[in-house]
């Protein structure tokens, strides 16, 4: 958005209202320091834990991570998002992630282990009920968390030809096509049993994918062939030095725009791990871990300039920003803003 002809950078912060969150927060971003200043909050849907923007950047979409499962849309021409209409049920429970592909919102359901497709009407609002729900099947060896499927993320590949979903419960990644509001499964790729894949990120050159594993604090490197929608695991790298003391549950993953650095948030250890890919992008090396600035870092994001890294610390209720060293990729803490039960940060 512009202010007197000068474009103002904004951040949107998702949160868990059931844990005291304020809903969807809008914050202004200081371009020099990366500091956030909260401008508004909207709490019309419960637990808007993950957010995504339309390709034009004028509509914000949010999951409602509840047993009923829903998505909501907001116009963001002003500093307080305005709902475009009532939330739309997604036909699954516990949606944890959403993305936009070919005029549709895709939502991954952790609770029911499925991916839903919700059409977008002209202007960016949601057209109505889900046009399709693709149910995942399977399980994994870690019975407390893998008795059935738990889709945790769904996003387009960089070409926009494929919808790629990550399932923690089945230790697998699924590659689908979207045609006329219907998802068709093309491939399911097995990862190491018990690893519990959570999220993935593409290398900017497009030939590799990094999958962060929640149940084993590692990241799996995969080769990606966009022409065929083919994913092949080629290696797995720890995101911590040595055996962790206490809980260690990786969550968010971000790759720098130039592909030189990979950052991973690790809950329990409350750190951000810095990894460096080799020249091919196929091997990762852990170079540092730094405190995340709070407790239980659920979300991780890089601002569009690539200079600042942001961590949504769920249990300490804040978003911490860091300046990224351009030579080493190691983040240096800048400050934080209060954001109760913060879970996600994105930028317009």
Protein Blocks (a to p, Z undefined) as FASTA:
>chain_A
ZZehiacddddddddfknopabjadddddfknopacdfbdcfkbghilbccddfkopacc
dddddfkopaddddfkbmbdcdfbdcddehiahiabdcdeehiacdddfklopadddddd
ehiiafbdcfbdcddedddfblmlmmbccdfbdcddfkopaccdddfklopacddddeeh
iacdfbdcdddehklpabdcddfklpaccdddfklccdddddddfknopacdfbdcdfbe
cjaehjdddfbdcddfklpaccdddehjlpaddddddfkopaccdfbdcdehiahifbdc
ddfkopaccdddfknopaddddddfklopacdfbdcddehiabdcdZZ
